């Protein structure tokens, strides 16, 4: 008995076509079924509407520690609260929703510092600079209890100084530069992680890279 032609032998080893995605009329129907399991969220991101996929996070949601950003047309976002030294080296970072006020995260950010600060008894003059968003009596009291000398601009103080001196520049450039360094990491500029712990891990990894580069 003669052997089958090579083409017939090759066809014998092929797996049968998937019924839904088979050739002919069923192809378009199968593709439509695939797209029915995916739906677009308001932020043009795909989410799988299956229960239990995100471990407690519902389908179409961005995850925890998110909130409407008042500076970006109410889009969901995450805010990074960061503490740096004079040179902009990150010392602590916490995450909240974009709609949470900075002063609400003041104590948590100071408690998240990874490098042990000098004792206020041995080094009493430790300065802490904040912008006018922290101009609240409870913030000043909290800084005093921790042994810091708080330098917080009052509301309208910068405008008065700018009128007196046109060359006046705010001293927020250190923290603004650190925020710029974060945004240079493509993984941090847009949050893709559902769980905030995963995103916080990438932020801390970026802080380690920034510290190593500045030390080098």
C-alpha positions in Angstrom: 0.0 0.0 0.0 1.4 3.3 -1.0 2.0 6.1 1.5 -0.2 9.1 1.5 1.2 12.3 -0.1 3.1 14.6 2.3 0.2 17.1 2.2 -2.3 14.5 3.4 0.0 13.4 6.2 0.4 17.0 7.4 -3.4 17.4 7.5 -3.8 14.3 9.7 -1.7 15.9 12.5 -3.7 19.1 12.5 -6.1 19.7 15.3 -9.8 20.1 14.3 -10.9 23.8 14.0 -12.6 25.5 16.9 -16.4 25.2 16.3 -17.0 28.9 17.0 -14.0 30.2 15.1 -14.2 27.8 12.2 -14.0 28.7 8.6 -16.9 30.1 6.8 -19.9 31.8 8.4 -19.0 31.0 12.0 -15.9 33.2 12.0 -17.6 36.5 12.5 -20.0 35.1 15.0 -17.0 33.8 17.0 -15.2 37.1 16.9 -18.3 38.8 18.1 -18.5 36.5 21.1 -15.0 37.3 22.1 -15.6 41.0 22.0 -18.8 40.6 24.1 -16.6 39.5 27.0 -14.7 42.7 26.9 -16.1 46.2 27.4 -14.5 49.6 27.5 -14.3 51.6 30.7 -14.7 55.4 30.7 -10.9 55.8 30.6 -10.5 53.8 27.3 -9.2 50.8 29.2 -10.3 47.3 28.8 -11.7 45.4 31.7 -13.0 41.8 32.0 -16.5 41.8 33.5 -16.0 38.5 35.3 -16.6 38.2 39.1 -13.4 37.5 41.1 -10.9 38.5 38.5 -9.6 41.5 40.5 -9.9 40.1 44.0 -12.6 42.4 45.4 -12.4 45.1 42.8 -15.5 45.2 40.6 -15.3 45.0 36.8 -14.5 48.3 35.1 -13.1 49.9 38.3 -9.6 51.4 38.5 -8.8 49.9 41.9 -8.3 51.3 45.4 -6.7 54.6 46.3 -8.3 56.4 43.3 -10.6 59.4 43.1 -11.8 62.1 40.7 -9.1 64.5 39.9 -10.4 68.1 40.3 -7.6 69.4 38.0 -8.2 66.9 35.2 -12.0 67.1 34.4 -12.9 64.7 37.2 -11.0 61.7 35.8 -10.0 59.0 38.2 -6.4 59.3 39.4 -4.0 58.6 42.2 -2.1 61.3 44.2 1.5 60.7 45.4 2.3 62.4 48.7 6.1 62.6 49.0 8.6 63.8 51.5 12.1 64.8 50.3 15.3 66.3 51.6 16.8 69.6 50.5 18.3 67.9 47.4 15.0 66.3 46.4 16.0 62.8 47.5 12.7 60.9 48.3 12.4 59.9 52.0 8.8 58.8 52.2 5.8 58.4 49.9 2.1 57.5 50.4 -0.8 57.1 48.0 -4.4 58.4 48.1 -7.1 59.3 45.7 -6.7 62.4 43.5 -9.5 64.1 45.4 -8.0 63.8 48.8 -6.5 67.0 50.3 -2.8 67.1 51.0 -3.1 68.1 54.6 -5.1 64.9 55.3 -2.0 62.8 54.5 0.5 65.0 56.4 1.0 62.7 59.4 0.9 59.4 57.4 3.6 60.7 55.0 5.9 61.7 57.9 5.3 58.3 59.5 6.3 56.5 56.3 9.8 57.8 56.3 12.3 55.0 55.5 15.4 56.7 56.9 15.6 57.2 60.6 15.8 61.0 61.2 18.1 62.5 63.8 16.8 62.8 67.2 15.2 66.3 67.9 17.1 66.3 71.2 20.5 65.9 69.6 19.6 68.1 66.6 16.8 70.4 67.6 16.8 72.7 64.5 15.1 70.5 61.9 13.2 72.5 59.3 10.1 71.4 57.4 8.9 73.4 54.4 5.4 73.2 53.1 3.3 75.2 50.7 0.1 77.1 51.5 -2.0 73.9 51.1 -0.7 73.0 54.6 -1.7 76.3 56.2 -3.8 74.9 59.0 -3.3 75.1 62.8 -3.4 71.4 63.3 -0.6 70.9 60.7 1.5 73.4 62.6 0.8 71.7 65.9 1.6 68.3 64.5 4.9 69.5 63.1 5.8 71.1 66.4 5.0 67.9 68.3 7.4 66.0 66.0 10.2 68.4 66.7 10.1 70.3 63.4 10.4 74.0 62.7 7.6 74.4 60.2 7.9 76.9 57.3 4.4 77.1 55.9 3.4 79.9 53.6 0.1 81.6 54.5 -2.6 82.1 51.9 -1.8 85.2 49.9 1.7 85.6 51.3 3.4 84.5 48.1 1.3 87.0 46.1 2.3 89.8 48.4 6.0 88.9 48.1 5.7 88.6 44.3 4.2 92.1 44.1 7.1 93.6 46.2 9.7 91.7 44.3 8.9 90.7 40.6 11.9 88.3 40.7 10.5 86.4 43.6 10.4 82.6 43.1 8.8 80.1 45.3 11.0 77.5 47.0 8.9 74.5 45.9 11.3 73.6 43.1 12.9 70.8 45.1 9.6 68.8 45.5 8.4 69.8 42.1 11.6 68.5 40.6 11.2 65.2 42.4 7.6 64.9 41.0 9.1 65.5 37.6 11.6 62.7 38.2 8.7 60.4 39.0 6.8 61.3 35.8 9.9 60.5 33.7 9.2 56.8 34.7 6.6 55.7 32.2 5.3 53.1 34.6 4.4 55.8 37.1 3.1 58.6 34.9 0.0 56.5 34.2 -1.2 54.0 36.7 -2.1 50.6 35.2 -2.1 48.6 38.4 -5.5 47.8 39.9 -4.1 47.3 43.4 -2.4 50.3 45.0 0.2 48.1 46.7 1.5 47.1 43.4 1.7 50.7 42.2 3.3 51.8 45.5 6.0 49.1 44.9 6.9 50.6 41.6 7.0 54.1 43.2 9.3 52.9 45.9 11.5 51.2 43.3 11.7 54.5 41.4 12.7 56.2 44.6 15.5 53.8 45.0 16.7 54.4 41.5 16.6 58.2 42.0 18.5 57.9 45.3 21.2 55.7 43.7 21.6 58.1 40.7 21.9 61.2 43.0 24.4 59.3 45.2 26.5 58.3 42.2 
